[in-house]
Amino acid sequence: MAAVADHRPEPCAGVTAEEILAAVVETSDDAIFTVGAECGVADWGATAERLFGLGRDDALTRRLDQLFPPHLRADVRSAGSRALSGERIVHFQSEIIRGDGLPLPVWVSLCPIPEWSDRPWGLLAITRDITEQHLAQASLAEVEGRLRDAEALAHVGSWLWDLRTGTVQWSTEFHEIHGVDPFEFDGTFTSHLGSIHPDDRDEVRTLMEQAVASARPFESEYRILRSDGQVRVLKVRAHPSVGSDGIAVGLRGIGQDVTDGLPSPLDG
């Protein structure tokens, strides 16, 4: 019987695993360095210099916690102690102050470096600049804040029905319109329909199910029964969210309380 050929790739001639690791460390966008068993910085490369703005000679005189602002050092010391006890610390959020004084939000991961004993030799520290994530979160929070203000001003709320999970999400103003505390709404399709007046409920359910089945929008005007017993009239417009296969995966709608007969921005 013929021998089966071994198709595993040959290692790069003359290149050691240590050299490959060094290349990874030096080209990474993250700052990668090592910390000894007493939490002193043991090795400091180009990636750490770029992120921290701190030269090698200066860094090697510091402990891990001294790379961080004074008010955060206790948390860093605690994370370092846990890691030296064998725990892997992943994406510990903190902040550094670069050598030029610029503060940077970061994620820090600490991985024990084992040796032939019960206690690690030290730690591999990986620090990632998350400034872009913070800016994105701040922008999203600003957009959400403006949306809440606009909804409150127009008395228009929004909702989302996710067919994949079966959950329904209401915006802050939609909760206000229904008089339902967000903590008392369980986010189910049943609860969404339960807020509709019993005499209108079946018709609205049919419209929603037809919109999903046909992947077409719908408009409706129906009564809701608020938690305080008031009956109000709600005007709703909804559009299906459609996947790449043309099948609806959800329904996104907006609704306004039009009980008082005021002109609605949903008209027209």
GUBA-750713 format. One record per residue (C-alpha): residue in three letters; x, y, z. Coordinates in steps of 0.25 Angstrom, whole numbers, plus 5000, padded with zeros to 4 digits. Example, Ala and Ser with C-alpha at 12.3 -4.5 7.8 and 13.67 -1.06 7.14 Angstrom:
BEGIN
 resn    x    y    z
  ALA 5049 4982 5031
  SER 5055 4996 5029
***
This chain:
BEGIN
 resn    x    y    z
  MET 5000 5000 5000
  ALA 5006 5013 4996
  ALA 5009 5023 5007
  VAL 5000 5035 5008
  ALA 5008 5048 5005
  ASP 5009 5058 5017
  HIS 5004 5071 5012
  ARG 5007 5079 5024
  PRO 5015 5092 5021
  GLU 5030 5092 5024
  PRO 5034 5102 5034
  CYS 5041 5114 5029
  ALA 5055 5111 5027
  GLY 5064 5118 5037
  VAL 5053 5125 5044
  THR 5050 5121 5059
  ALA 5037 5122 5066
  GLU 5043 5133 5075
  GLU 5046 5141 5063
  ILE 5032 5140 5057
  LEU 5026 5144 5071
  ALA 5035 5156 5071
  ALA 5031 5160 5057
  VAL 5016 5159 5062
  VAL 5019 5167 5074
  GLU 5026 5178 5066
  THR 5016 5180 5055
  SER 5003 5179 5064
  ASP 4994 5191 5066
  ASP 4993 5187 5080
  ALA 5004 5190 5091
  ILE 5010 5177 5095
  PHE 5020 5176 5106
  THR 5023 5167 5118
  VAL 5022 5169 5133
  GLY 5031 5161 5143
  ALA 5026 5154 5156
  GLU 5027 5167 5164
  CYS 5019 5174 5153
  GLY 5031 5182 5148
  VAL 5031 5185 5133
  ALA 5041 5174 5128
  ASP 5041 5176 5113
  TRP 5036 5188 5105
  GLY 5036 5188 5090
  ALA 5032 5198 5078
  THR 5017 5196 5079
  ALA 5017 5200 5094
  GLU 5026 5212 5091
  ARG 5016 5216 5080
  LEU 5003 5215 5089
  PHE 5009 5220 5102
  GLY 5018 5230 5096
  LEU 5029 5225 5106
  GLY 5043 5221 5103
  ARG 5048 5207 5107
  ASP 5058 5212 5117
  ASP 5047 5220 5124
  ALA 5037 5209 5124
  LEU 5047 5198 5129
  THR 5048 5206 5142
  ARG 5033 5206 5145
  ARG 5023 5196 5151
  LEU 5010 5192 5143
  ASP 5001 5201 5151
  GLN 5010 5213 5149
  LEU 5007 5213 5134
  PHE 4993 5218 5138
  PRO 4987 5230 5144
  PRO 4988 5231 5160
  HIS 4973 5229 5161
  LEU 4973 5216 5153
  ARG 4985 5210 5159
  ALA 4978 5202 5170
  ASP 4969 5195 5159
  VAL 4981 5192 5151
  ARG 4989 5186 5163
  SER 4976 5177 5166
  ALA 4976 5172 5152
  GLY 4991 5169 5152
  SER 4990 5161 5165
  ARG 4978 5153 5159
  ALA 4986 5150 5147
  LEU 4998 5146 5155
  SER 4989 5136 5162
  GLY 4986 5130 5149
  GLU 4974 5137 5144
  ARG 4973 5142 5130
  ILE 4968 5157 5130
  VAL 4962 5160 5116
  HIS 4958 5174 5112
  PHE 4959 5181 5125
  GLN 4955 5195 5122
  SER 4964 5207 5127
  GLU 4971 5219 5122
  ILE 4986 5223 5120
  ILE 4993 5236 5120
  ARG 5003 5237 5109
  GLY 5017 5243 5110
  ASP 5012 5255 5103
  GLY 5000 5257 5113
  LEU 4989 5251 5104
  PRO 4979 5242 5111
  LEU 4975 5230 5103
  PRO 4964 5220 5107
  VAL 4969 5206 5106
  TRP 4966 5191 5108
  VAL 4976 5183 5115
  SER 4977 5168 5115
  LEU 4987 5161 5124
  CYS 4991 5147 5122
  PRO 5000 5139 5132
  ILE 5013 5134 5126
  PRO 5015 5120 5132
  GLU 5028 5114 5137
  TRP 5031 5101 5145
  SER 5024 5105 5158
  ASP 5011 5108 5164
  ARG 5012 5123 5161
  PRO 5014 5130 5147
  TRP 5028 5136 5143
  GLY 5020 5148 5140
  LEU 5010 5154 5130
  LEU 5008 5157 5116
  ALA 5001 5170 5115
  ILE 4993 5175 5103
  THR 4987 5189 5102
  ARG 4978 5194 5091
  ASP 4974 5208 5088
  ILE 4959 5209 5088
  THR 4958 5224 5085
  GLU 4950 5221 5072
  GLN 4940 5212 5080
  HIS 4938 5223 5090
  LEU 4935 5233 5079
  ALA 4925 5224 5072
  GLN 4918 5221 5085
  ALA 4918 5236 5089
  SER 4912 5239 5075
  LEU 4902 5228 5076
  ALA 4898 5233 5090
  GLU 4896 5247 5084
  VAL 4888 5242 5072
  GLU 4879 5234 5082
  GLY 4877 5247 5090
  ARG 4873 5255 5079
  LEU 4863 5244 5074
  ARG 4857 5244 5088
  ASP 4856 5259 5088
  ALA 4849 5259 5074
  GLU 4840 5248 5078
  ALA 4835 5255 5091
  LEU 4833 5268 5083
  ALA 4825 5262 5072
  HIS 4818 5252 5082
  VAL 4823 5241 5072
  GLY 4828 5228 5078
  SER 4835 5216 5070
  TRP 4835 5201 5072
  LEU 4842 5189 5066
  TRP 4838 5175 5065
  ASP 4849 5165 5063
  LEU 4844 5152 5057
  ARG 4857 5144 5059
  THR 4856 5146 5074
  GLY 4841 5149 5075
  THR 4844 5162 5084
  VAL 4838 5175 5082
  GLN 4845 5188 5086
  TRP 4838 5201 5089
  SER 4845 5215 5089
  THR 4844 5224 5102
  GLU 4832 5232 5095
  PHE 4825 5220 5091
  HIS 4825 5216 5106
  GLU 4820 5230 5110
  ILE 4808 5229 5100
  HIS 4804 5215 5105
  GLY 4806 5220 5120
  VAL 4815 5207 5122
  ASP 4828 5207 5130
  PRO 4839 5201 5122
  PHE 4842 5192 5134
  GLU 4828 5187 5133
  PHE 4828 5183 5119
  ASP 4834 5169 5116
  GLY 4837 5172 5101
  THR 4828 5161 5095
  PHE 4819 5161 5083
  THR 4807 5157 5093
  SER 4810 5169 5102
  HIS 4811 5178 5089
  LEU 4797 5174 5085
  GLY 4792 5174 5099
  SER 4793 5189 5099
  ILE 4783 5190 5088
  HIS 4768 5191 5091
  PRO 4761 5177 5090
  ASP 4752 5181 5079
  ASP 4763 5185 5070
  ARG 4774 5175 5074
  ASP 4771 5164 5064
  GLU 4771 5174 5052
  VAL 4784 5180 5056
  ARG 4790 5166 5058
  THR 4785 5162 5044
  LEU 4791 5175 5038
  MET 4805 5172 5044
  GLU 4805 5158 5040
  GLN 4801 5161 5026
  ALA 4812 5172 5025
  VAL 4822 5162 5029
  ALA 4817 5151 5020
  SER 4817 5161 5008
  ALA 4829 5169 5012
  ARG 4820 5182 5010
  PRO 4818 5194 5019
  PHE 4804 5197 5025
  GLU 4797 5208 5032
  SER 4786 5207 5042
  GLU 4779 5215 5052
  TYR 4774 5208 5065
  ARG 4771 5209 5080
  ILE 4780 5206 5091
  LEU 4776 5204 5105
  ARG 4786 5211 5114
  SER 4791 5205 5128
  ASP 4783 5216 5135
  GLY 4770 5212 5128
  GLN 4770 5223 5117
  VAL 4766 5219 5103
  ARG 4774 5227 5093
  VAL 4775 5226 5078
  LEU 4788 5223 5071
  LYS 4792 5225 5057
  VAL 4803 5215 5052
  ARG 4812 5214 5040
  ALA 4821 5201 5039
  HIS 4831 5196 5029
  PRO 4837 5182 5029
  SER 4852 5180 5030
  VAL 4856 5170 5019
  GLY 4867 5161 5018
  SER 4876 5158 5006
  ASP 4867 5147 5002
  GLY 4855 5156 5001
  ILE 4848 5150 5014
  ALA 4844 5160 5025
  VAL 4852 5158 5038
  GLY 4845 5169 5045
  LEU 4835 5180 5046
  ARG 4839 5195 5049
  GLY 4828 5205 5052
  ILE 4825 5219 5057
  GLY 4812 5223 5064
  GLN 4806 5236 5069
  ASP 4795 5238 5079
  VAL 4784 5246 5070
  THR 4773 5245 5080
  ASP 4771 5260 5081
  GLY 4770 5261 5066
  LEU 4783 5270 5064
  PRO 4790 5269 5050
  SER 4799 5257 5050
  PRO 4813 5257 5044
  LEU 4810 5243 5039
  ASP 4799 5249 5029
  GLY 4803 5251 5015
***
